[in-house]
């Protein structure tokens, strides 16, 4: 596969471009209108998204949260990381994380944290390969 990858933060005016990939990531669990509303709310809370392009085609996304917590300090959290299936195992994920970690250092982050579903064995392996260590459980209560 001949590739021409480039990465950039997706401008807010184009942020809805990520929605088809977010739907694939979530197996079409959420209607696009719900995702659009949630995404707009996330933008007001500082959410950004890195896009990976092959030419002009968006082939990968990595949401970015910059947070501060007492136990870790200023850190970056990759979120909703997704690469189109035909581009997996081609190094796109590592390229994204290299970009995210460089960005984190540029803006003064002390660490990075990530959430990964327990049953996502490939995801867990990917995050382990990126240097992450499991330190606890991410728990949720839905109201």
N, C-alpha and C positions, 0 to 999 in steps of 0.2 A: 504494500500500500504506500503510494507516494503521498507525503503529507507536507503541509505548510502551516504548522501550528504557530499561533501567536496568542498571547494572553493580555487581557485588559480588564479593569474594573468596568462593569456595565453601567453606563450612564442611567440615571433615574428615569429619563424619558424613554429608555428602551428596556426597562427592567422586566416588563411582561414577556419579553422574549424567552425568559427562563421557564415559563409556565409549562410548555410541553414536556420539558425534561423533568420538571418537578412532578408532573402527573405520572410519567414513566417510573420515576423513583418510588412513588407511592402507589403504583399499580392501579391508577385511576380511582383511588379511594375517595378523593374529594373533587367535587365539581369545580370547574375553572372559576366560576364566580366567587366561590368561597376562597379559593387560593388568591385571586386578585385582591379581595378585601383584606385578607390576612397580610399579604405582601405590602400593601399600602400602609397598614398599621406598623409593620416591621420597619419600614423605611423611616418612620418618625422616631423610632427607637435606635437609629444608627446602623441598621442593617446595610451591608454592601454585598455585592456578588461579583466574584471573579468569573469571567467567561473565557473558555478556551475555544479557539476557532481553527478550523481547517479551511484556509482561504476565508470565505465569508460565512461558512456554516458553523453555527454554534454546536460544538460536539461535547462540551463538558462544562460543568458549573461547580462552584464552591462558594457557598454563602459564607460571610465573614461577620462575626460579632467581635467587638473589642469591649472587654468587660474588666471590672475591678472587683475582686473578692478578697476578704480579709486573709484567707488561708493561702492565697497564691499571688496576690497583687494584680497588676495590669497584665492581662493575657488575651490571646486571640483564640477564638473558637471557630474552627471550620464547621459548617453546617450544611445539610442538604447537598452533600458531595455526590455528583453523578457524572458518569461518562457513558456516552452511547455504547451499546454492546459491541459494535463493530470496531471500536477504538480501544477496548479494554486490552490490557497486557501489552500495550504499545508505549508505555511510559508516560501517558498523559497525567495519571494521578500523581506520580512523583514530580512531574513538571509543575503541577498546580501547587503541591505542598512546598516545593522549593520556593516558589513565588510568594506563597502565604507566609512562610517562615522569614524570608528576607524582609517582607513588608512589616511583619511584627517587630523585627529588630529595629527597622528604620523608625518606627513610631514608639519605641521604648517599652515594648512588652517584655515581661520576665519569663513567660511560659506560654504554652498552648494546651488547651484541653479539648476533648472531643467526646461526643456521645456516639455509641454504636449499639445496635440491637444485639441482644444476646445470641440470637439464632443466625446472625449474619457472619458466618464463619470466614468468608472471603474478606469481608470488611474488617473483622478483627485481625486477620493476618496482615492486611494492608496497613492498618494503624500500628500494629507491632513493628512492622518493617520500617515505619516512619519514626520509630523511637518512642512511641507512647507506651505507657505501662498502666495496667488497670489498677486503680487505687480505691475503688468503691463501686457502689451501685447507683445508677440513675433511676430514681423512682418517680412515679407519677400517680396522681389521684385526679380523675376526671370528675368535674361537677356537672 
